[in-house]
Structures are given as structure tokens and as C-alpha cells.
Amino acid sequence: MQIVICLVLAILLVIVAIRNINIIQLQSYSLGFFGAEMNYQIGLYLAVLIGEILCMVFSLLHINFWYLMLIAFCVPILLYVIFDLLKKSKTPLVVTARIMRYFVLFTILTLALFGGIYYLSLCVNISIFYFVWINLLLSPLMVRFAFLLILPLEKHIQNKYFDKAVKKLDECKSLVKIGITGSYGKTSVKNIMATILSESYNVVKSPFSYNTPMGLAKSVNDITDDTQIFIMEIGARKVGDVAKIAKALKPQVGVITGIAAQHLQTFGSIEDVMRGKYELIESLDNNGLAVFNGENARVKNMYDRCNLPRKVLTNFDSGNICVENLITTTDGTSFDLKIGESVRNCRTKLIGRHNIENILLAVTVAVGLGMDIDSISYGIEKLDFTPHRLEIIKSNGITIIDDSYNSNEVGAKVALDTLSMFDSRKVVLCQGIVEGGEKEEEINYNLGIKISSVADIAILVGKLGEKIHKGLIDSGYNPTRIISYKNLRDAQTAFKDTLRAGDVLLLLNDLPDNY
């Protein structure tokens, strides 16, 4: 009987741990504790407490049928877990090979632990349910312990694939490799650059937002004998991350898109962000081409310290490559592109000055690789929105500006500037900016101030909404125009009551479930 109970309860603990595993996956396998996980644990503890109380009631009533007590203990927990799993998760657990390896190890550890619990409960003559209570309390720590145990194996597997990608890149002697990094704009610049360069070259780019060592390994698989240019965006959460990928990529071209107060929680300071991003430029040899966004003051400082002979600071108004007669509307952007003495009128569906910044970076690289102005202008005509980066969507009479990917101070300002171009009623849905470290409260307070100058309606979601709310109120914003929700699902459900035909809705950041 006790063995059956142990098996059932061990399986229950594994099921309970799925949510903890999901949260760790969402935070890129970082083992820190996040608010969403703590909320999940509190609910779980209450469910376990209800199960314990039911067992105690059965004992007081002298109902000692073990299967009834097992059901009484398990049902509240299972109902809670099922309810949590059935909730519409924005990013559900992705069952990868890594997760499967971990899950097998965690299950083995759980069964072994319950074997020990079974033996201990026999020795001290205490109900097994009390030991289960302790283990459910420790469930988040058990999940992390299993991850730590399997970490050496995962490192070995990752290094194996990474080294294989490095070897393949080294064998591609004629391949031009381009690295793009920065606090924002990496994916947009990569997509713009790939579209323009494809007018003259066979181009492979890293897909989606792949910007890690494993992302590099996956992206290299797409390179064939015909590939002439490989474009890789390079992400970082701490000093040294860019250097690792850049050392493998060995780029001939490095592009810095912009520096902002992002990932301060892991970098520590804006100076370290700049140091980490500059590692890409340090990886270039003396013949390398370094391209810097001249519209960002911090990037301009990086340009000034660069000693490479081939370095370019992009500029709207002057230099060998610049823009004249810029007209940007809600329907698109037109401008005259000047390269040396040649000028071509260009049109694109992309809107906002920031997209011209991104285009200038891509054009500078294209010119550096020998493309002519006609081919470049044809490529600009073909540019399309990058999903979730100021992507314009028309739906049921409402214009949606989808800027829901990973917002930061600069990106939020750009998104709000874009919203301000529209004449209709403007609605902002915002969950705040995370990973700001000690400055997170200040960043979100300032975000509230910026929203107050643009939005007719402010929809705030989650715990960071309080910080944004304060910035709005201190700016004199009408409190009746602020609507707050605990989670995104509630806000989306209320759209039918909040929005009306003709509105412009800005989706400013979409935080994953671990926040």
C-alpha cells in the first residue's frame, strides 16, 4: 500500500514541477526566482494545505481508508495544477531534447527521493503525507538541483554543436560574415540588411531572434556552398557573451545598432553594456569594416575610441551616405538616398525615423561590400515589417502597432513617437520595461511620463503598471483615462469595451509568463 502511495505522490510531484521547469526555460535556463513562480508556489501551497486538512478531517472521523486519504490529498493539488496548465500561456513549455533529458533525470531523482521517504516514514511511524508536504515546499529547489546536476552534460552537448559550427565557418574561406549587436534593433537591421544584400548576393541570415551560441550553431546549418554572405545578430546578457560568438564567427563586418539601459540586471551598468557590445568591434581584424549608428550618443563614443582604418559613423544629414527630403507618414516613408554624387528616390512601407537609421546602417554595409545605388534602392523598395517590431496590422477597423518584442527606453520612445504620427484616438497597452536592475522603477516612471504626452487611453498591465501609473499622474494625466489590469488576458478580454473603430492601439512590450 505504501509503495503505491509513494508512486502516486512521486508522479504528482513531477506534474507539479512542470510549471517550475517552464519558468526556468522562459528565463533562458537561469536559476533565479521570479515573481510568477512565487505566485504559482503560493497557490500550490494552499492546495497542499487543503489536502492536508482533508486528510486530518478523515483521521478525526476515523476514516482510515488509505485510498480515500490519497484522493483527498491529491485532488486539490491536481485541480490547481490542471487549472494552471489550462490557462492560456503565452509561451508554453517547449519540449526540446534538453528538456527531455532533464525530465528523465528529475523523474529518477523524484522516485529515489520518495523511496527514501517511504523508508523514513516506516522508521518514525509518521504519515507519508507530512513528508510529501515538505517535498512540495522544496519543489522549486529540487527542480534547480536537477538542472545543476545535468549542467555539465548540457555544456558538453552545446560545446559539441558550437565547435561543429565554428569548424564549418572556418571551412567557408570566401564567406563574408557580418555580426550585428546592440541593445535594440538587431533583428530589424539584420532583416533590412539581408533584403538589400540579396539584390546582389546569396545571403543567409540567422532566423527569428537567434542570437546566442546555440542560435549561431543552428543558423550555420543553413549555409551552403552557394552562400556568399552570412548575417548573424549577436545578443548578450553580460560582458563576454558577444566575444564568445564573435570569436567563432570571425566577422569581416561589425555593426553596432544602439546602446540603451537594457539587461542592466545582468550587465550591472550601462558602461558594462557598452563594453560588452564593443567586443564585436574588437573581434575585427585591421581590414574589417566597423559601422556605428551615429544617431545614438553612446554608440558615437564607441566610434570615437575605435582605431580601425575602415570605420563609419552613419549620419542622416552629412557624409558619403546620407538622406535628404525625408517624408514619413502613417502609410510609409519616402526619401532621397545619396551615396557619393549619386541620388535615388526610395520608398518603403516602414514608418518612422528610426527605420531610416536602420536602413542607413544596412546601406553602409552594402556600399562597403561593393553594391551600387540602384541595387540598394531596389532592395529598399522590398523591405517588409519585422514581426512584433513596430509592425502595422489592420484589424476590425483598428490600426495595431505591434511593438511587443522586448522593449527598452529607446525603443519605447520610438514606438510612442510613431504612435504620435496618427490623428486617431491613441491607445497604449503597456506591461512595463524589465531587466532594468536598480533603475527599473525609474525607467518605468519615466515611461509613464512619455506615455502621458501621446496616449489618449493608457492600459497598464501587471506589477510594473504601478510605476508607470505614478509617472502618468505626476505628469498631470487624467486618472479616468488610465485602465489597469492584473494580467494581459484580462486586458485583451476588455478590448471590446475599450476600443472602437478608428482607434490606433500600440502594443508596447509583451512580457513572458515568468514576469
N, C-alpha and C positions, 0 to 999 in steps of 0.2 A: 504493500500500500504506500509506504513512504517513498519507495523508488518511483512509483507512478506520479506521486505528488511532486517530487523533485524534477522529473522530466517535464511535467506540465508547466511548473513555475520557471524552469530554465528557458523553455521556449517563450514564455510570456516576457521574460526579461530581454530576450533577443528582439522580440517585436517592439518592446518599449524603446529599445536603443536606436531603432531606425531613424527616429526624428533627430536624435543627437548626432548620428552619422551624417544625416542630411545637412545639418547646420555646419558641421566641420567641412563638408565638401563645398558648401557655399562660400566659406571664408578661405578657400584655396588651401585647405588642409592645415590651416593654422589652428593650434590647440587652445587658443584663448577662449574665454567665456563671453558670450554676447547676450544682450537683453532678451531676445526671442527665446533662447534656450532656457534662461532662468524662468521665464513665464511658463514655458512648457513644463519645467520641473515642478513648479508650484502647483499647477493643475494636476500633475501626476501624483504628487504627494497627497493632495486632497483625496484623489481617487483611491490611493492605497489606504489612507486613513479610514475612509468609508468602508473598505473591505475588511479592515481590522475590526472596526466597530461591529460590523455584521457578524464576524466570527465570535466576538465576545458575547454578543446577544445570544447566539446559538449555544454557547457554553453555559450562560446563565440559565437558559431554558432547558439545559441538559439534553440538547440535540447534538449528539456526538457522531453523527454520520459524516465520515471524512469527505465523501464526495460532495455533500451539501455545503460543508465549510469551504471546500476548494472552490466550488462555484461561487459562493458568496464573496470570497476573497477576490477572485479573478474577474468577475463580471464588471464591477465598476471600473477597474483598470482597463479592461478590453474596450468597454464602451467609450472611455475617454480617448484611448489611442486610436480607435476607429474613427471617432469624430474628428480628431486632429488630422489623420491621414486623408479623410474625405474632403477636408477643406480645400478650396481651390488654391493650390500652391503655385506661386509664380515660377518657381524653379524647383520642381520635384527632384527627388533623389535620382541621379543618373547612374544606372547600374553598369559600371565600367569593369574592366578586368582587375583594376586596382581595388575597387570596392568589393568585388567577389573574393579576392584573396584576403582582404581584411575581414570580411564577413565570416569566412570559414574559420579564421583564427579566433575571432571573437566568440563564435559559437563553441569552439573547442574549449576556450578558457571558461566560458559560462558553465558548460557541462562539468568541467573539472571542479569549478568553484562549488557547484551545487552538490557534487559528490562529497566534498569536504563538509558542507553544511549538513548534509544528511548524517554523516558520521558524528558531527558535533552535537546535533540535536538528540542523537541516541545517548551520547555520553552524559549530557547535562539535563536530559529529560525536559527540554523546553520546546514549545511548539515551533515547528519549522517556519511558520508564518512570520514569527518575530525576526528570524534571520533573513527572511526574504525582504522584510521591511527595510532592514539595514542595507541590503544589497541594492534595492531600488533607490535608496537615498544616494548611494555611491555610484549609481549608473553612469553619470557623466564622466566620473574619474575612470571607471572601468573601460569606457569607450576610448578614452585618451591613452590609457595604459596599453591597450591592444595596438593602437596606432604607433606608439613608441616602439613596441616590440617588433613590429613589421617594417619599421622605417629603414633599417639597413638593407633589407631586401628590395624595397621600393627604390632606394637610392641607386642600388646596383642596376636595377632594370632601367631606370631613367638614364643613367650614365651610359649604358649599353646603346640605347637608341640615340642618345645625343652624340656619342662618339661615331656612330654609323653615319649620322647626318653630316658631321664635320668631315669625315673621310670623303663622302660623296661631293661635298662642296669643294674640297681640295683638288679633286679629280677634274672639276669643271674649270679648266685653265682659262678659257676665253669668256667665262660668265662674268658679267658686270653685276656686282652685288651692292644694293642700296639699303642702308639702315636708316630708319626714321624713329626718333624718340622725342619725348616732351611730356608735359603734364596733361596736355589736351591736344586734340586734332590729329593724332597719329593715324587713326583709321581713315578719316576723311582725306588727309593728304595722300595716304597710300592709294586709295581708290582713284582719286583725281590723277595722280601720277601714273598709275597703271593704264588708265584710259587714254591719256595723252601719249605716253610712250608706245602704246600698242599701235599707234598710227605708223610707226616705223620699225618696231622691234617685236619679237616674240617674247612676251612678258609673262612671268609667273609671280604672283603676289601671295603673301600669307593670307589665308581665308579668314573671314569674320574678324574677330579681335584677337586672333592668336598672336601673343607677344611674349611668351615665356620660352625657356629652353625646350620644353616638350612641344610647344607650339612650333618652334623652329624645326624640330625633328619631323613633325607631321608635314610641315609646309615643303620641306626639301623633297619629300616623296613625289611632289608634282613636277619637279624639274626633269626635263627630258633632254636628249641630245640637241634638240632644236631650240631650246630655251637660250635666249640671249641676255635677258635681264631678270634678276630675282630681287623683289622688293620685300623687305621684312620690317614690320613695325616692332619696336623693342620696348617692352614695359619694364617697370621697376617698382619695387616697394622699399628698397633700401640701397645704400651705396654698395656697389659691386655687382648688382644684378645686370646692369647694362654691359659691364665689362665682360661678364661671362659669355653672353651671346655674341657681343662684338668680336671677341677673341676667336670664336668659332666661325662667325660669318666672314670675317676679314673684308669688310666693305671697302669699295673704292670711293663711295659717296656716303656722306653722313648728313642728315637733316635734323635740325632742332626746331620743333614747331612752336613751342611756347613753354614758359615756366609759370606755375601758379602754386598756391598753397594747397597742394593735394598730397595725400598719403603722408601727411605730417605725423600721423600716429605711428608709422613705421620708420619713416626717414628721420624724424626728430626735429628738423629745422629746414627752412627754405634754402639755407646755404648748402645743406646736405643734398637737397633735391637737385640743386644746380650742379653740385659736384658729381652726383650720380649720373645725371644726363650727359654731362661733359665727357664721360668715359667713352661715349661713341666717337667723339672727335679725336680723343687720344688714341683710338684704335686705328685711325687712318695713317697710311704712310705719307711720305713727303709729297707724293704725286696725287694724293687724294683730294677730292672736292668736298669742302665743308660749306653747307648752306644754312644760314641763320635767318630766322624771322625778325626782320627789323622793326616790326610793329610791337614787339614785346621788349620792355626795358631790360629785363633780366637776361634775355637772350642776347641783346645788344652788348651787354657786359661780357658775355661768353665769347662773342665775336671779337671784342677788343683784346681779349687775352690769347686768342688763337694765333699761332705763329706760322700756320701753313701758308704756302705761297698762293694756293688756289682756295681762297675763302671768299664767300659772297654774302653780303647782308641785303636781304630783299627790301625794296623800298617802293612805295606807291608812286611817288612824285619825281624821283630822280634816279640816275644811274643808267646802265646799259639796258636794263629790263625794267619797264615801269608801265603804269596805267594812266590813261587820260580819258576825260569825258565819261566818267563813271556814273551810270544811272542804275539805281537798284530800286525795284518796285516789288509789290507782293506777287507779281506774276513772273519775275525773273530779273536778270541783270544783264546790262549791255555795257561795253567799254571798248576803248581803243587800246590794243596791246602794242606797245612799242619795244622792239628789240633792235638796238643799234639805230640805224636810219630807217628800218622797215616798220610799217604800221599796218595793223589789220584790225577791223572792227570784229568784235567777238560777242556772242550772245550765249547765255546759259540759263537753264531753269533754276539754278541755285540762286538763293537770295541772301543778301546781307554782305556787308563789307568784309566780315571775317572769312567768307568763302573766297573772296578775291585774294586775301592773304594766303590762303591755302593754294590757290591756283598759281600765285606768283612763285611760291616755293617749288611747285611741280614744274613750272615753266623754266625756272632757273636750272633745274637738274636736266631738263630736256635739252636746253641750249648747250649745257656743259657736255652732253653726250652727242652733240652734233646735229640735232633736229633743226629743220628750217621753220620759219614763222607760219607758213601755210599749213604744214602738217600739224603744228601745235594748235592753230586756230580751229582746224577740223576736229581735233580731239576735244577741245573746249566745248564745241557745239554738242558733243555726245555725252557730256557729263550728266550723271543722274544723282539723285539723293542717296546718301548713305543712310541705311535704316537706323532710326532712333537718334540721328544727329541732325536736328532741325529739318526733319523730313516733313513735307507738307502733304497732308491727307485730307480729302474732301469726303465727308460722311453725313448723310441726312441733313443737309443744309448747314452743317457746321464745318468750319475750317480748323483742322487739328495741326498744331505744330508739335511734332513728336521729337522732343529733345530729352528723352527719358534715359539715355545712357550716361551714367557715371558723371554727374555734374560737378563742377568746381566753380570757384569765384569768377574766373574769366569767362567760362562757358555760360554761366548763369547770366552774366551781364550781356553777353552776345545774344542769348536767347530772348532776353527781355527787350533788347534793342530791336530785334527782329519783330517781336510782338507789337512794339510801338508803331511800326510802319502801317499797321492795319487801321482802318477807320471804324470798324465794327466794335461792338461791345467786347471787351477783352477779359478773359477768364484765365487765371493761373492756378494750376493744381501742382502743389509742391510738397515734397516729403523732407526737404532739407538737404544739406550737404554734410557728408560724413567723412571720417578719417582726417579730421582737422586737428587732431591732438588737443593740446591745451587751448588752441584758438577756435575750436569748434563752435562754442557758444557765440563768440564774437563774429565769426563768419556768417552764422545763420541770423544773427541780429541784423547785420549789415544787409543780408539778403532781403530781410523784411523791409528795410528802408528802400531798397531798389525796387521791390515789387510795388510798394506804395505809389511810386511815381508813374507806373504804367497800367496796372491792373484795375479794372472796374469791379471785379469779384476775385477774392483770394480764397482758394480752397486749400486748407492746411491739413496734412495727414501725419499722424504718428507723434512720437515724443518730441521730435525736433520742432514740431509746429509751434510749441510754446515759445521757443526762442524767436522764431520768425514773427509770431504774433506780437511780441513786445516791440520789435523793430517797426512793425506796421503802425501800432498805436502811438509810439513815440514820434512818428512822422506825421501824426495828425490824421491818420487813415480812419475812415468811418467804421466803427466796430460792427455795424449791421451788414457790412459788405464782406465780413470775414466768416467763413464757414469751416468748422473744424470737425475732423473725423478721427477715430482711433486707428483705422486701417484703410487701405486702399479699396478693399471690396465694398465697404460701406459708402465711400465717396463715389465709386463708379455706379453703385446702385441708385444713388441720389441724382445722377446726371439728368435723368428725365425731368426732375423737378427744378433743377438749377439752370440747365442750358436751354437755349431757344434758337430757332433758326436764324442764321446770320452771325452767330457768335464765333469768336476765334478763341480756341482753347489751347493754351500752352501746357504741355505735359513736361514739367521741369524736374527731371530726375525720377527714377523708379528704383527704390532700394530693394535689394533682395530680402528674402524672408528672415535672414539672420539679424536684421536690424529692427 
